[in-house]
Amino acid sequence: MHETSRSRQIDIIRLLGHTMADAHKRGIEQPDGNLTNFLMGADDELSMVDEDDIRVHSGMLPIGVAISNLANVAARLPDEEMVKILLEAYLEVAFVAKYSEWDDGAFWAGVKGWREMLEAKRASRNIAPRQFD
């Protein structure tokens, strides 16, 4: 959130996409897509925190769960370019052949739905929009 360099932000978003894909391959879901639930260490390693919300599935995540989970995280990014970068990075590592089982329409609808829910939640609590959530 405090990184001001756009190119560095993009590098971090790519890392987040790869990390999410790896977690999904292992059957790990972080239902709370708040970006503060991912901490970056000195060696550019991302760690998932808030483990009381983490769900572990037997085997890889079902595709629908993976799409919704990634859309939840993507909805918190400030612009469409970053969402596209997150998706591209995710699909580079994901357990699906690029676009084979992946449903782009469901992903983008999920991003829109999560954004609308987050905006309504902020409005009901009188919270100002933030660049990254």
Summary of the structure (lengths in Angstrom):
residues: 133
radius of gyration: 14.2
end to end distance: 8.4
largest distance: 42.2
contacts: 369
relative contact order: 0.18
helix: 53%
strand: 8%
